[in-house]
């Protein structure tokens, strides 16, 4: 039926939740792993972040090209990547 299982971790859990709310017809199951805490009043900040055209365009192009967040972390120099994960 074209629906998929969506998994979000940390900040990705918040983003996945927003996606599932906006496009429930695409999501079969939503899994949240270690979701970052966010107050209900903070959702306006998240909406403002994603409504910036250049961010949406950049993320969409990267995702369409097959770039994942893990690939971005792996490309960081030296010990910088592990500091993002901890």
Buried (B, 14 or more C-beta within 10 A) or exposed (E): EEEEEBEBBBEBBBBBBBBBEEEEEEBEEBEBEEBEEBEEEEEEEBEEEEEEEEEEEEEEEBEEEEEEBEEEEEEEEEEEBEEEEE
